[in-house]
Amino acid sequence: MAVLSKSSIRNTKNLKCSEIIHPWSKSCINGNAEFIFVSIKGLSLFYAMMYGIPLMLRLRKNQKINILKILFDFMRSLSCGVYYASSFIFFNCLFHKIFGRINSIAFLFVVPFLCGFSIFLEIPERRDITVTTFVSMFLECYYKLLCNNKIIMRSKKFETLLFMLVNALLMYSLRIRQDLSNRKETLWFFTPTSTTHEDTSENILQNNNEKYSQKFSYTKNIIRNSLKYSSIGLALSVIKFLVYKVMSPLNNQESFFRWKSLRLPFFMGSYVSTFEALSYYLYKKEGNYHYYQTFWSGLFSGISYFLNPNLQVLFTAITILLKIQGDQLKKKYKMANFPYSEFSFIISNMFLLQRMILDHKRVPTFFYNMFMFGTMKKASHMIDGIQKHYLT
């Protein structure tokens, strides 16, 4: 956990919760009510985007849609987000009433811990992506903390090599999981093709030995997939650019067409094309498709990270790999049915909120922006109050 210096925290004996928890109102009731209201507005917009994009894709494919289920899931996700945001204000006010002062242990550890229980309100279908996102942000934040304390020297080459190794293990794990348990779903944007898999677009059973037999058709497949994933990366970059534009219209005057915005499409396109081209080469060389070929394809396709050195991508891959290995360990050793994923979310969130309190500039950008977007920047007043009255 973060190392806390006693000299960095002021004497909290005379601090009121209206000074740092809800500086927009002197009344705890009004302060909580106002924060809940803005959280509902901000998170409604956030989850509307999260549910709206998949819904439009399903409409495009003419798939059946259960409107009542979507609305119910939306309300559960919204209640999860509102509880997460508002519980920080509520529990801090409650502990202030109990102790008669701002208690640093409750403020830095107990309240962030309690906020994490919001994950149990989230629908099961969305828990995996929520847990993965927060755990990856925790790892990213901790890595930056080690770099800032000069325990680790940050290097683009080191991070690229680390991603190459992690990606190789991830592709290998995904490939084995497909063949042994027929599980194809994953939170990673690309999944290696199994030796025998169902092609959902054609609804036929296809074998890679037949697929690789014609060079021209596979070359077209590489180009098609490269363009497909480049388009996905471009769409994500556009969404990210527009969100930043809406949140900070005065501070974000740069054009979209610059290398910073186009790195993700180039990364995703080159990543997929390198992986599939190398897989085809190894198949032609060996005359068959083996597990270890996926490892080497994953290793060298990881070089694409050099085009887009992004810690969020790196630690997302690490988190997914850890989850796959954790699932295998639970199954192998028949471990107790404990909510391991949810507990990892609670611990990760406790660390992230603690870092947000102590030094909000050091937390992952996505976490900070998500916090601001979900509370319509209301949380910025709280952060300013903490910086002014709580920290020296």
KAVEN-V242353 format. One record per helix or strand. SS is the DSSP state (a for helix, b for strand). FROM is the first residue (numbers start at 1). LEN is the number of residues. If there is no record, write none. Layout:
[[SS & FROM & LEN] [SS & FROM & LEN]]
This chain:
[[a & 6 & 3] [b & 9 & 1] [a & 17 & 4] [a & 28 & 33] [a & 67 & 33] [a & 104 & 18] [a & 124 & 25] [a & 156 & 26] [b & 196 & 4] [b & 204 & 4] [a & 208 & 4] [a & 215 & 33] [a & 259 & 28] [a & 291 & 17] [a & 311 & 23] [a & 340 & 19] [a & 360 & 3] [a & 365 & 10] [a & 379 & 12] [b & 391 & 1]]
